């Protein structure tokens, strides 16, 4: 079985890696919420630069960060491309089409840039947490933070067994290729469509059967709805200081986004 590791760089030694997972999750969650609500591109650019500095401090490779962004941005790229044509305002670009012409406005382009920066900033915060925390420690921290047990265990099982299902899918594909199954012409061959449909159904059946076997194996080992662990986290002063520093950074970005300290004085 060949697969990537979610926590490949979580065993490095840096101040971010030594950060208590519970404090890291809570503080980065506050930072994520603030970044997702920033409205000025300049402030969002500052936030992204600061998060990139934290990733640099954690010695996370640039290639890994780019790959993580490349996985998610295609799903939101369509919204970012359409957004400039959905706002009214001063026209800056017109795209002629056979039936209608689309006009991009300055307000729409500004909204698209802001949306793109928000998505990048949020993804970088998530990348900072997931690449500097071992997956088992991440799940244990969620349990300590009183996240519902069902959610934590579902996340654990899904992450662990999606690689098993991916390996099963690869074996099925290799078996089809060994029987001279055509890899092309999917839309034009009825036999090809039927074969792939049967393969998807068979994969669901095998997944269900494997899940039943895994559950019975867990019951035979006294599983009662809770996964017990031997290790426990210890919260030190540096962890509290680091969490407060990240939260303070988010608050400063929010104040800067609203216009600086003058906004805070006027709000009072």
N, C-alpha and C positions, 0 to 999 in steps of 0.2 A: 504494500500500500504506500502510495506517495501522496503527500499533502503538505500544505504550508502550516506553519506553527503560528498560532495567534499571539503567543507570548515569547517569540523567538529572541527578542532583545530585553526581556524582562529580568534577566539574570545579570545584567550589567551593574556596575557599582557607581552610582552617582547620587547627589542629594535628592533628586526626584525619585530614584528607585528606593532609597531608604525611607522615603516619606510613608507614614502610616497609611495603609490603603483606605481606612475609613475616613480619616481627615482629608485625604486626597480626593476621594469621591465626592464628599460633601462640598468642599471648597471649589472644585472644578465644576460641580453642578451649578453652583451660584454663578461662577464665571460664564458658564454656557448660557444660562438664562439671560444674563446681562448682555452678552455678545449678540444673542439672537434678537434683542430688542433695541440695539443701537441703530440710529437713523442716519448718521452722517458718514459718508464714505471715508473721510479723513480719519475719524475716530475708529472706524472698522479697520482701516489700514494699520493704525497704531496697535490695535488689539492683535491683529494677525502677526505683526512684527514681534510683539512681546511673546506671544505663544511660540513662535518659531525660535526665539532665543531660549525659551525653556526647553524645547525639543533639542536644540543644539547643546544645551547644558547636560541633557540626559544622554547625549551621544547617539541619538537615533539617526540612522542614515537618511539622506535626502531622497534616495531612490525609494525607500519604503514609504515615506510620507507621500511621494508622488503617486505610488501605486494605490495607496489607500484612498486618495482623492479621486483617482481615475475610476475606481470601482463605483463610486456614488454619484459623481457629477453627471454622468450620462443620463441618470434617471431624472435629474433636475434641470438638465441643460435645455430640454424642450420648453419648460416654463420660462426660463430666463430668455430664450430667443423670442418667445411669443409676447412677453410682457411689454416690450417697447411699442407694440402695435395696438395695445389695449387701453392706452391712456390718451386723454385729450390734451392739447396744448400746441406749442409751436412745432411745426413739421420740420424735421431735419433729414429725413430719408423717405423715399417713395419706391416701393417695389412693385412694378407692374406685373399683373397676372392675366391669364386669358379672360377670366370672367370679372375680376375685380382687382383693384390696386390697393396695396397695403401701405399705410403711412406711419412711420415711426416718429414719435414726438420726443422732445427734450425731456419732459417729465417721465415718459416711459423708459428712456434710456437710463435716466438717473435711478429709477426704481429697479431696473434690471441689474445695474451695477451694485446697488445696495443689497439686493437679494443674493447675488453671487458672492459678495463679500461676507454676508451673514452665513451662508452655507459653508464657505471655506473656513471661516473662523470656528463655527460649531464643530466641523469635522476635525479640525486641528486639536480642539480641546478633547474630543473623544479619543483621538489618536494618542494624545499625551497620556491619558489615563490607561488605555489598553496596552500600549507598548511598554509602559514602565511598571506594570503590575502583573504578577503571575495570575493566570486564570483561576487557579484554585484559591489564591488569596483574594481575588476579586469577588468570587462567589461567597467566600467566608465573610468578607466585609459586608456584602449585601445582607447576609443573614444577621450579622451583628447590628446592622442599621434597621432591623425589623422590617425588611422587605418581605412580603408574603412568601411563605415557604414553597408554595406551589410554583410561583414565578421563578424562584431561584433554581429549583430542581428541573423545571422545564427548560430553562436556559442551559443548565448543565448537560442534560441528556441530548438536547438538540445539537449543541456544539460538539459533543463527543461522538455522536452517531451519524452526523451528516457526512463525515469522512468515510464511514463504513458504507453508507448508501452510495456515495460517489464511487467508491471502489467497486461496488456491485454493478453500478451502471457501466463502468468501464469494462468489466468482464462480460457483460451482456453485449456490449458493442463489439468487443473482440470476437465473441462467438458468432455474431452476425457477419462480420467481415471474413471470418474463416469459411463461411458458407457462401461466399461471393455475393454478399448483400450489396446493392448499389448505394454508394454514398451521395450520389447526385440524382437529380430528377425527382425530388420529393413532391413537387406540386403536380407533376404530369403523370405519375404512375400510381394507380390505385392500389396495387399490391404493396408498394413501398409505404404508403400512408397507413394501410391496414396493419402492416408488420410493426411499424413504429407505435401505433396505437395499442396493439397487444403488448408490446414491450413496456409501455408506460403502465398499463394495468398490472402486468406481472410484477413490476417494481413496487407498486403499492401493496400488492399481496405479500411479497417477500418482506417488505418493511413491517407490515402488520405482524407477520409470523415471527420475525426477529424480535420485535418489541415484546410479544407475548413470552418468548423464551427468556429474554433478559429479565422481564418482570418476575417470572417464576424462579429464576436463578437468584434474584435479590430476595424474594420471600424465603427461599431456603437458607439464606444467610441472615435471617432475623431482621429483615428490613421492615420497619414500621412506619414509614412516612417521613423519616428524618435521617439525614446523612450526618453521622457523627465524625468529628475531627479531633485530633489530639492537640494541635497547636492553638495558641491564643495570642491575640495581638496585645501589645503594650503601648500605651500612648505616652510619649515623652513631651517635654517642653518644646523641643524643636519642631515637633509635629504640629502643636498648637500654633506656634509662631508662623510656621509655613502656611498653615490654613488661613490664619488671619491675614497674612501678607497677600495671598491670592484673592481673598475676598476684598481687601482694601484696594487691590489693583482693579478689580471689577468696578468698585464704587467710584474710583477716580476716573475710569473710562466713561462711566455713566454721567458723571458731573461734567466732564469735558464735552461729551456729546450734547448735553443740554445747554452749553454755552459758557461753561466755566463756573467759577465761584459766584459770579453775579446772579446766576440762576438760583443758586442755593439761598442767597440773601433775599432775593425777591420772593422766593417761595415761602420763606419765613414771614 
